[in-house]
């Protein structure tokens, strides 16, 4: 059987979530793909800069798209859709020229002038450019579509006519979801004022669905106007459904907070004669206090912040895992995410095909993970930076070469970059939290024993030999369990409650240097 066939057969039964999602599309199109191919979509609101939510939605959607290519040879594309026809209901804080921005409240984002003065036609164009730069930065394969262009060019016109033909049925879906006061003024169609250019939230009267003609009140007068070719936009839940139908969207995932919205938009899509896309609801990220991350609160980790301390693939790895489970997204999870990524990458080449397809790195790297070339864990580098008390990379590389003689900045640029990350992370999150406590009497006796054993080893002793000696010391002294011994090592020598495999750490830092740490710990007074 050819390799591609083996891969396809394994993908058909894999329990990895991208394949489970991709198989929904096989059921959706049992007779093969439509002529236009399979359409994936992600949505973006250009009222602000792209953020982690944008990244996770696009990255996860592309994982499903790649999984589909491993199941069948079907054409597909990803639409990155910008909702830039939305009215600007409030001015984002921190944006320059606040007075000018307030003067354009309720205007479509695509008509609000660019406050940054960098040559873009509008505020939306500015943020759309950031979105494309953002997606390009990660090498995402996508087709960018702006809502304003679709409305103005008439791409949505036929579906907009259908909205008017089924106006009462759509109102029947939406009105029960609204409060009493909102029901009195609600309209799924938001006409653009012919005088102010604002996106109006007013009741409308459908006059001629075929011509797209409606009537509404604006500035004290009755206006009759076509909603076609940019004369209106739709309320977002109706707009979402209209877009699914007009663009023949087959797949779109969304956050758990949008479950009700998906239900309503799906009903409207069916009313319009379409079929809601496949997809699933991913869970929200939580901060270190277990609270939902909010852009307004600023209680999460931005993409740029994560990438200041860890490589891009570690973020994609973290986002891949358990998308239906709420999980913490804080700076504290970064080191573990980096090391777990390295562990899965190292395991990948020797795995059977079914295990490879369940390995996160297969999906992070679209089926072609790079070779594993990281000889030292991130946690170990962080401990090295802590005890070396230096930000001199040349000095740190001296320790690294002792542990891994064949490594250098030239041969292992990714390790050199990892050192930069370790220095930054230690500086910002660890340096001020280190607390070296004095050892207890039992711990001090064990440390003296360890010191004597280390003195008997060669300076270039290997990690396994050293680790064996560390274990023997722990077993030779009255610790309740070995975990207590290792915790004592971490707290007295490293100043942390958790730490690396001690044999590896001592081999990296050096036996003589470690003996100096032991001497410092033994000389530490019982009280500060």
C-alpha positions as CSV (number, residue, x, y, z in Angstrom):
1,X,0.0,0.0,0.0
2,X,1.4,3.4,-0.9
3,X,2.3,5.8,1.9
4,X,-0.5,8.2,0.9
5,X,-3.0,5.4,1.1
6,X,-1.7,4.2,4.5
7,X,-2.0,7.8,5.8
8,X,-5.5,8.2,4.4
9,X,-6.7,4.9,6.0
10,X,-5.2,5.9,9.4
11,X,-6.8,9.3,9.2
12,X,-10.2,7.8,8.6
13,X,-10.2,6.2,12.1
14,X,-7.9,8.7,14.0
15,X,-9.4,10.1,17.1
16,X,-7.4,13.3,16.8
17,X,-9.9,16.2,16.7
18,X,-8.9,17.6,13.3
19,X,-9.7,14.3,11.6
20,X,-13.0,14.1,13.5
21,X,-13.9,17.5,12.2
22,X,-12.7,16.8,8.7
23,X,-14.8,13.6,8.5
24,X,-17.9,15.8,9.1
25,X,-17.2,17.3,5.7
26,X,-17.1,13.8,4.1
27,X,-20.5,13.2,5.4
28,X,-21.7,16.6,4.3
29,X,-20.6,15.9,0.7
30,X,-21.0,12.1,0.3
31,X,-20.9,12.4,-3.5
32,X,-17.7,14.5,-3.5
33,X,-16.9,18.2,-3.2
34,X,-18.9,21.0,-4.9
35,X,-17.3,22.5,-8.0
36,X,-16.1,25.4,-6.0
37,X,-14.3,23.1,-3.5
38,X,-14.7,23.0,0.3
39,X,-15.0,26.5,1.8
40,X,-13.6,27.1,5.3
41,X,-14.2,30.5,6.9
42,X,-13.0,32.5,9.9
43,X,-14.3,35.9,10.9
44,X,-12.6,39.0,12.2
45,X,-13.9,42.3,13.6
46,X,-11.6,45.1,12.5
47,X,-12.5,47.4,15.3
48,X,-9.2,46.5,16.9
49,X,-5.9,44.7,16.2
50,X,-5.7,41.0,15.6
51,X,-5.4,39.0,18.8
52,X,-4.9,35.5,20.2
53,X,-8.5,34.7,19.4
54,X,-7.9,35.4,15.8
55,X,-4.8,33.3,15.8
56,X,-6.4,30.3,17.5
57,X,-9.4,30.3,15.2
58,X,-7.4,30.5,12.0
59,X,-4.7,28.0,13.2
60,X,-7.3,25.4,14.3
61,X,-9.3,25.8,11.1
62,X,-6.2,25.2,9.0
63,X,-5.5,22.1,11.0
64,X,-8.9,20.8,10.0
65,X,-8.3,21.8,6.4
66,X,-5.0,19.9,6.3
67,X,-6.6,16.9,8.0
68,X,-9.1,16.9,5.1
69,X,-6.3,16.8,2.5
70,X,-4.9,13.7,4.2
71,X,-8.4,12.0,4.0
72,X,-9.3,12.9,0.4
73,X,-7.9,14.9,-2.5
74,X,-10.5,17.6,-2.5
75,X,-9.9,21.3,-3.4
76,X,-10.5,23.7,-0.6
77,X,-9.8,27.2,0.5
78,X,-9.9,29.3,3.7
79,X,-11.7,32.7,3.7
80,X,-10.5,35.2,6.3
81,X,-13.5,37.5,6.4
82,X,-13.4,41.0,7.8
83,X,-16.7,42.5,9.2
84,X,-15.7,46.0,8.2
85,X,-19.2,47.2,7.4
86,X,-20.1,47.1,11.1
87,X,-21.0,50.5,12.5
88,X,-18.4,51.9,14.9
89,X,-20.6,52.0,18.1
90,X,-17.9,53.2,20.4
91,X,-14.4,54.6,20.0
92,X,-11.7,52.1,21.0
93,X,-9.5,53.4,23.8
94,X,-6.0,54.3,23.0
95,X,-6.6,55.2,19.4
96,X,-5.3,58.6,18.4
97,X,-7.5,61.5,17.3
98,X,-10.3,60.6,19.7
99,X,-12.4,63.7,18.7
100,X,-12.3,62.8,15.1
101,X,-13.2,59.2,15.8
102,X,-16.2,60.3,18.0
103,X,-17.4,62.5,15.1
104,X,-17.6,59.2,13.0
105,X,-19.6,57.1,15.5
106,X,-22.1,54.8,13.8
107,X,-20.3,55.1,10.5
108,X,-19.2,51.8,8.8
109,X,-15.7,51.0,10.0
110,X,-14.7,51.0,6.3
111,X,-15.8,54.7,6.2
112,X,-14.1,55.9,9.4
113,X,-10.9,57.8,8.5
114,X,-7.6,56.1,9.5
115,X,-6.6,57.8,12.8
116,X,-3.0,56.6,12.5
117,X,-2.3,58.7,9.4
118,X,-0.4,55.9,7.7
119,X,-2.0,56.2,4.3
120,X,-4.9,53.7,4.6
121,X,-8.2,54.6,3.2
122,X,-10.0,54.0,6.4
123,X,-9.7,52.7,10.0
124,X,-10.9,49.3,8.8
125,X,-8.3,49.3,6.0
126,X,-5.7,50.0,8.6
127,X,-6.8,47.0,10.7
128,X,-7.4,44.8,7.7
129,X,-3.8,45.4,6.7
130,X,-2.7,44.4,10.2
131,X,-4.8,41.3,9.9
132,X,-3.1,40.2,6.6
133,X,0.3,41.0,8.0
134,X,-0.6,38.9,11.0
135,X,-1.8,36.0,9.0
136,X,1.2,36.2,6.6
137,X,3.6,36.3,9.6
138,X,2.5,32.8,10.5
139,X,2.5,31.5,6.9
140,X,-1.3,30.9,6.9
141,X,-2.8,30.1,3.5
142,X,-6.0,32.1,3.2
143,X,-8.1,34.3,0.9
144,X,-8.9,37.7,2.4
145,X,-12.4,39.0,1.9
146,X,-13.8,42.3,3.2
147,X,-17.5,42.7,4.0
148,X,-17.6,46.2,2.6
149,X,-16.3,45.0,-0.8
150,X,-18.9,42.2,-0.9
151,X,-21.7,44.5,-0.1
152,X,-20.7,47.3,-2.5
153,X,-19.8,45.0,-5.4
154,X,-23.2,43.2,-5.2
155,X,-21.8,39.9,-4.2
156,X,-24.4,39.6,-1.4
157,X,-27.3,41.1,-3.4
158,X,-29.2,37.9,-4.3
159,X,-29.0,36.7,-0.7
160,X,-30.1,40.1,0.5
161,X,-33.2,39.8,-1.7
162,X,-33.9,36.5,0.0
163,X,-33.6,38.1,3.4
164,X,-36.4,40.6,2.4
165,X,-38.5,37.8,0.9
166,X,-38.2,35.9,4.2
167,X,-38.3,38.9,6.4
168,X,-41.1,37.8,8.7
169,X,-39.7,34.3,9.2
170,X,-36.3,35.8,10.2
171,X,-38.0,38.2,12.6
172,X,-39.7,35.1,14.0
173,X,-36.3,33.6,14.8
174,X,-34.8,36.8,16.3
175,X,-37.6,38.5,18.2
176,X,-38.0,35.8,20.9
177,X,-34.3,36.2,21.7
178,X,-34.7,39.9,22.5
179,X,-35.9,42.0,25.4
180,X,-39.3,43.7,25.2
181,X,-37.9,47.2,24.5
182,X,-35.4,45.9,21.8
183,X,-38.2,44.1,20.0
184,X,-40.0,47.4,19.3
185,X,-37.1,48.8,17.2
186,X,-35.3,45.7,16.0
187,X,-34.7,45.1,12.3
188,X,-32.4,42.5,10.8
189,X,-31.6,45.1,8.1
190,X,-29.5,48.1,8.9
191,X,-29.9,50.7,6.2
192,X,-27.1,53.2,5.5
193,X,-28.3,56.7,6.0
194,X,-28.2,58.6,2.6
195,X,-27.4,61.9,4.5
196,X,-25.0,61.0,7.3
197,X,-23.7,57.7,6.0
198,X,-24.3,56.1,9.4
199,X,-25.4,52.5,9.9
200,X,-28.9,53.0,11.2
201,X,-30.7,50.9,13.8
202,X,-34.3,51.6,12.9
203,X,-37.3,49.6,11.9
204,X,-37.8,49.1,8.2
205,X,-40.7,48.4,5.9
206,X,-40.1,45.9,3.1
207,X,-41.5,47.4,-0.2
208,X,-40.1,45.3,-3.0
209,X,-37.9,42.3,-2.2
210,X,-37.0,41.7,-5.8
211,X,-35.7,45.2,-6.1
212,X,-34.2,45.2,-2.7
213,X,-36.4,48.3,-1.8
214,X,-37.2,49.2,1.8
215,X,-38.5,52.3,3.6
216,X,-37.4,53.7,7.0
217,X,-37.3,56.9,8.9
218,X,-34.1,59.0,8.9
219,X,-33.6,62.5,10.3
220,X,-37.4,63.1,10.5
221,X,-38.2,62.0,7.0
222,X,-39.3,58.8,5.2
223,X,-36.7,57.3,3.0
224,X,-37.2,54.7,0.3
225,X,-33.9,53.0,-0.6
226,X,-32.4,49.9,-2.0
227,X,-30.4,47.7,0.4
228,X,-28.4,46.3,-2.5
229,X,-24.9,47.3,-3.6
230,X,-23.9,48.7,-0.2
231,X,-27.2,50.4,0.7
232,X,-27.4,48.5,3.9
233,X,-25.8,45.8,6.0
234,X,-27.4,43.2,8.2
235,X,-27.5,42.7,12.0
236,X,-24.6,40.4,12.8
237,X,-26.4,37.1,13.4
238,X,-28.4,37.6,10.3
239,X,-25.3,38.8,8.5
240,X,-23.5,35.6,9.6
241,X,-26.2,33.4,8.2
242,X,-26.4,35.4,5.0
243,X,-22.6,35.1,4.5
244,X,-22.7,31.3,5.0
245,X,-25.3,31.1,2.2
246,X,-23.8,33.7,-0.2
247,X,-20.2,32.3,0.1
248,X,-21.2,28.6,0.3
249,X,-19.4,28.1,3.6
250,X,-18.9,24.5,4.6
251,X,-17.0,24.9,7.8
252,X,-16.6,27.5,10.5
253,X,-15.8,27.0,14.2
254,X,-16.6,29.4,17.0
255,X,-16.2,30.0,20.7
256,X,-18.5,28.4,23.3
257,X,-19.9,31.9,24.0
258,X,-21.5,31.9,20.6
259,X,-23.5,28.6,20.9
260,X,-26.8,30.5,21.0
261,X,-25.8,32.7,18.1
262,X,-24.8,29.7,16.0
263,X,-28.2,28.2,16.7
264,X,-30.1,31.3,15.6
265,X,-27.9,31.9,12.5
266,X,-28.3,28.3,11.5
267,X,-32.1,28.6,11.6
268,X,-31.8,31.8,9.4
269,X,-29.4,30.1,7.0
270,X,-32.0,27.3,6.5
271,X,-34.8,29.9,6.0
272,X,-32.6,31.4,3.2
273,X,-32.4,28.0,1.5
274,X,-28.9,27.3,2.6
275,X,-27.2,24.8,4.9
276,X,-25.3,25.9,8.0
277,X,-21.7,25.0,8.0
278,X,-20.1,22.2,10.0
279,X,-17.9,23.2,13.0
280,X,-17.5,22.9,16.7
281,X,-17.5,25.2,19.7
282,X,-14.1,25.7,21.3
283,X,-13.7,26.6,25.0
284,X,-12.5,29.9,26.2
285,X,-9.1,30.6,27.7
286,X,-8.9,31.5,31.3
287,X,-6.4,33.7,33.2
288,X,-4.4,32.5,36.1
289,X,-7.3,33.2,38.5
290,X,-9.7,31.1,36.4
291,X,-11.5,34.1,34.9
292,X,-12.4,34.4,31.3
293,X,-9.8,36.4,29.3
294,X,-11.1,39.7,28.2
295,X,-9.5,42.2,25.8
296,X,-11.1,45.0,27.8
297,X,-9.6,43.8,31.1
298,X,-6.3,42.9,29.5
299,X,-6.0,39.9,31.8
300,X,-4.6,37.5,29.2
301,X,-1.4,36.9,27.2
302,X,-1.2,38.6,23.8
303,X,0.5,36.8,20.9
304,X,3.4,39.3,20.9
305,X,3.9,38.7,24.6
306,X,4.0,34.9,24.2
307,X,6.4,35.2,21.3
308,X,8.7,37.4,23.5
309,X,9.4,34.3,25.6
310,X,8.8,31.3,23.4
311,X,8.8,30.2,19.7
312,X,5.7,30.3,17.5
313,X,5.3,26.6,17.3
314,X,4.9,26.3,21.1
315,X,1.9,28.6,20.9
316,X,0.3,26.6,18.1
317,X,1.0,23.5,20.1
318,X,-0.7,24.9,23.2
319,X,-3.7,26.0,21.1
320,X,-4.0,22.6,19.4
321,X,-4.5,20.6,22.6
322,X,-7.9,20.0,24.1
323,X,-9.8,22.8,22.3
324,X,-13.1,21.8,24.0
325,X,-11.6,22.2,27.5
326,X,-11.2,25.5,29.2
327,X,-7.6,26.0,30.1
328,X,-5.4,28.7,31.6
329,X,-3.6,31.0,29.3
330,X,-1.0,32.9,31.4
331,X,2.7,33.4,31.4
332,X,3.2,30.6,33.8
333,X,2.1,27.9,31.2
334,X,4.8,29.0,28.7
335,X,7.8,26.9,29.9
336,X,5.8,23.7,30.1
337,X,4.3,24.3,26.7
338,X,7.7,24.8,25.2
339,X,9.1,21.6,26.7
340,X,6.1,19.5,25.9
341,X,6.3,20.6,22.3
342,X,9.9,19.5,22.2
343,X,9.0,16.1,23.8
344,X,6.3,15.4,21.2
345,X,8.6,16.5,18.4
346,X,11.4,14.2,19.5
347,X,8.9,11.3,19.8
348,X,7.4,11.8,16.3
349,X,9.9,10.0,14.0
350,X,9.8,6.6,15.8
351,X,6.0,6.5,16.2
352,X,3.6,4.3,14.2
353,X,1.4,6.1,11.8
354,X,-1.7,6.1,14.1
355,X,0.4,7.7,16.9
356,X,1.9,10.2,14.5
357,X,-1.6,11.4,13.5
358,X,-2.5,11.8,17.1
359,X,0.7,13.7,17.9
360,X,0.1,17.5,18.1
361,X,3.2,18.3,16.1
362,X,1.8,16.6,13.1
363,X,-1.0,19.2,13.0
364,X,1.1,22.1,14.1
365,X,3.4,21.5,11.1
366,X,0.8,20.4,8.6
367,X,2.1,16.8,8.5
368,X,5.8,17.7,8.1
369,X,7.4,18.3,11.5
370,X,11.0,19.5,11.4
371,X,13.8,17.3,13.0
372,X,14.1,17.5,16.7
373,X,17.3,19.4,17.5
374,X,16.8,20.7,21.0
375,X,19.3,19.0,23.3
376,X,18.4,21.0,26.4
377,X,14.9,21.6,27.9
378,X,13.6,25.1,28.4
379,X,13.2,24.4,32.1
380,X,16.8,23.4,32.4
381,X,17.9,26.6,30.6
382,X,15.8,28.7,33.0
383,X,17.6,27.0,35.9
384,X,20.9,27.6,34.3
385,X,20.2,31.3,33.8
386,X,19.1,31.5,37.5
387,X,22.2,30.0,39.0
388,X,24.7,31.5,36.6
389,X,23.5,34.9,37.5
390,X,24.4,36.4,34.2
391,X,22.9,37.6,31.0
392,X,26.1,37.0,29.1
393,X,25.1,34.6,26.4
394,X,28.8,33.7,25.7
395,X,29.2,32.6,29.3
396,X,25.9,30.6,29.1
397,X,27.1,28.9,25.9
398,X,30.2,27.8,27.8
399,X,27.9,25.8,30.2
400,X,25.9,24.5,27.2
401,X,29.0,23.2,25.4
402,X,30.0,21.3,28.5
403,X,26.6,19.4,28.3
404,X,26.4,19.3,24.6
405,X,29.9,19.7,23.0
406,X,28.7,19.5,19.4
407,X,26.3,22.5,19.9
408,X,27.2,26.1,19.0
409,X,25.2,29.2,18.0
410,X,26.1,28.4,14.4
411,X,25.1,24.8,14.4
412,X,22.1,25.2,16.7
413,X,20.5,28.6,16.0
414,X,17.3,27.4,17.5
415,X,19.1,26.7,20.8
416,X,20.7,30.1,20.7
417,X,17.3,31.7,20.2
418,X,16.0,29.6,23.1
419,X,18.7,31.1,25.3
420,X,17.3,34.5,24.5
421,X,13.8,33.4,25.5
422,X,15.2,31.9,28.7
423,X,17.0,35.2,29.6
424,X,13.8,37.2,28.9
425,X,11.5,34.9,30.8
426,X,13.8,34.7,33.8
427,X,14.2,38.4,33.9
428,X,10.5,39.1,33.8
429,X,8.9,36.3,35.8
430,X,11.5,34.4,37.9
431,X,14.3,36.7,39.1
432,X,12.2,38.4,41.8
433,X,10.5,35.3,43.0
434,X,13.6,33.2,43.9
435,X,13.8,32.3,47.6
436,X,16.7,30.1,48.8
437,X,15.8,28.6,52.2
438,X,18.3,27.1,54.6
439,X,18.3,23.3,54.7
440,X,16.9,21.4,57.7
441,X,19.3,19.2,59.7
442,X,18.3,16.1,57.7
443,X,18.6,17.9,54.4
444,X,22.0,19.4,55.4
445,X,23.3,15.9,56.1
446,X,22.1,14.7,52.8
447,X,23.6,17.6,51.0
448,X,27.0,16.9,52.6
449,X,26.7,13.3,51.4
450,X,25.8,14.5,47.9
451,X,28.8,16.8,47.9
452,X,31.1,14.0,48.8
453,X,29.7,11.8,46.1
454,X,30.0,14.5,43.5
455,X,33.6,15.1,44.6
456,X,34.4,11.5,43.7
457,X,33.1,12.0,40.1
458,X,34.9,13.4,37.1
459,X,34.0,17.0,36.3
460,X,32.6,15.8,32.9
461,X,30.5,13.1,34.5
462,X,27.4,12.2,32.4
463,X,23.9,13.1,33.5
464,X,22.8,9.5,34.1
465,X,25.7,8.7,36.4
466,X,25.1,11.9,38.4
467,X,21.3,11.2,38.5
468,X,22.0,7.8,40.0
469,X,24.1,9.3,42.8
470,X,21.4,11.9,43.5
471,X,18.9,9.0,43.9
472,X,21.2,7.0,46.1
473,X,21.6,10.0,48.5
474,X,17.8,10.4,48.7
475,X,17.3,6.8,49.5
476,X,20.2,6.8,52.1
477,X,18.6,9.5,54.3
478,X,15.3,9.6,56.2
479,X,13.1,11.4,53.7
480,X,9.5,10.4,53.7
481,X,9.8,10.0,50.0
482,X,12.2,10.9,47.2
483,X,9.9,13.8,46.2
484,X,10.8,15.5,49.5
485,X,14.5,15.1,48.7
486,X,14.2,16.6,45.3
487,X,12.1,19.4,46.6
488,X,14.8,20.2,49.2
489,X,17.4,20.4,46.4
490,X,15.2,22.8,44.4
491,X,14.4,25.0,47.3
492,X,17.9,25.1,48.9
493,X,20.0,25.2,45.7
494,X,17.8,26.8,43.1
495,X,15.4,28.9,45.1
496,X,12.3,27.3,43.5
497,X,9.7,24.7,44.6
498,X,10.0,22.9,41.3
499,X,13.0,22.1,39.1
500,X,14.7,20.0,36.5
501,X,16.1,16.5,36.5
502,X,19.0,17.1,38.8
503,X,21.5,14.9,37.0
504,X,20.9,16.9,33.8
505,X,21.2,20.1,35.7
506,X,24.5,19.2,37.4
507,X,25.9,17.9,34.1
508,X,25.0,21.3,32.5
509,X,26.1,23.6,35.3
510,X,29.2,21.5,36.2
511,X,30.0,19.4,39.2
512,X,32.4,22.0,40.7
513,X,29.8,24.8,40.3
514,X,27.1,22.6,41.9
515,X,29.4,21.9,44.9
516,X,29.7,25.6,45.3
517,X,25.9,25.9,45.4
518,X,25.8,23.2,48.1
519,X,28.4,25.0,50.1
520,X,26.4,28.2,49.9
521,X,23.3,26.4,51.0
522,X,25.1,24.8,54.0
523,X,26.5,28.1,55.0
524,X,23.1,29.9,54.8
525,X,21.8,31.0,58.2
526,X,18.7,29.5,59.6
527,X,17.0,32.9,59.5
528,X,17.5,35.9,57.2
